[in-house]
Amino acid sequence: MNFTKKLSIIVFSFTTTLISTAVITNTYNAAVQAAELVKNGSFELDPLVDPNNPNATNPNITDWTKSGDQMDISGIRISNFPEYNSGNQGLSLSGFLGLSYISQTLSTQPGQQYELSYYLASIDEAPDLDNQFQTFVGGNKIFDQEDISFQPYTPYKFNFTADASSTELKFGNWDRKGFLFLDNVSVKPVPEPSTIGGVAVAVSIGIWLKKKKAIS
């Protein structure tokens, strides 16, 4: 078998592998992107009481459960102050006596790693700082900050590994003198490192073969 014919077979074999890997990877990535676990994470499902009046906010939050003292729960409402990449609404957070909570139970796969992300804003300014924001995943507190001063919607990201088929996502908050705002809450599976590595190898092989073919 001459070199040209042998190289042709090798090129065909590697190209077929490359295409198969790309198809599998793209299918996997599409599935991951579609596998959003949080329902109503952008708080768009409940209409504002009055879109022209930011003070007439909606206390109903579809797919989320509110808990805490009734006085504090009343401060958790849909607002027309969204993160700029996330629709027309966000969640306004305030409180009077102590922490109140919103939570949602997610369907997870034990051993799978996930990325939690959300955007948090504060309109409070010193010296009038008296607020707190907490994040819990599966009962574990992964974030807790007090006296958050003025900030626009700011991204927060955390990775966690699920240890059960269901995982509770919960946020605690209070703000006695102003408002915190939450939006664009998301939990998605993290792609396996082996998959990402396979893509890099496949792409490298493809580039090498293209150069080799051009030289031949």
Secondary structure as the mmCIF struct_conf table of DSSP 4:
data_model
#
loop_
_struct_conf.conf_type_id
_struct_conf.id
_struct_conf.beg_label_comp_id
_struct_conf.beg_label_asym_id
_struct_conf.beg_label_seq_id
_struct_conf.end_label_comp_id
_struct_conf.end_label_asym_id
_struct_conf.end_label_seq_id
HELX_RH_AL_P HELX_RH_AL_P1 PHE A 3 ALA A 34
TURN_TY1_P TURN_TY1_P1 LYS A 39 SER A 42
BEND BEND1 LEU A 45 ASP A 46
BEND BEND2 VAL A 49 VAL A 49
TURN_TY1_P TURN_TY1_P2 PRO A 51 ASN A 52
TURN_TY1_P TURN_TY1_P3 PRO A 54 ASN A 55
BEND BEND3 ALA A 56 ALA A 56
STRN STRN1 ASN A 58 ASN A 58
TURN_TY1_P TURN_TY1_P4 THR A 62 ASP A 63
STRN STRN2 THR A 65 SER A 67
BEND BEND4 GLY A 68 GLY A 68
HELX_RH_AL_P HELX_RH_AL_P2 GLN A 70 ILE A 73
TURN_TY1_P TURN_TY1_P5 SER A 74 GLY A 75
STRN STRN3 ARG A 77 SER A 79
BEND BEND5 ASN A 80 ASN A 80
TURN_TY1_P TURN_TY1_P6 TYR A 84 ASN A 85
BEND BEND6 SER A 86 SER A 86
TURN_TY1_P TURN_TY1_P7 GLY A 87 ASN A 88
STRN STRN4 GLY A 90 LEU A 93
BEND BEND7 PHE A 96 GLY A 98
STRN STRN5 SER A 100 SER A 107
TURN_TY1_P TURN_TY1_P8 PRO A 110 GLY A 111
STRN STRN6 GLN A 113 SER A 122
TURN_TY1_P TURN_TY1_P9 ALA A 126 PRO A 127
STRN STRN7 ASN A 131 VAL A 137
TURN_TY1_P TURN_TY1_P10 GLY A 138 GLY A 139
STRN STRN8 ASN A 140 GLU A 146
BEND BEND8 ASP A 147 ASP A 147
BEND BEND9 PHE A 150 PHE A 150
STRN STRN9 GLN A 151 THR A 161
BEND BEND10 ALA A 164 SER A 165
STRN STRN10 SER A 166 ASP A 175
BEND BEND11 ARG A 176 GLY A 178
STRN STRN11 LEU A 180 PRO A 189
HELX_LH_PP_P HELX_LH_PP_P1 VAL A 190 GLU A 192
HELX_RH_AL_P HELX_RH_AL_P3 PRO A 193 ILE A 215
#
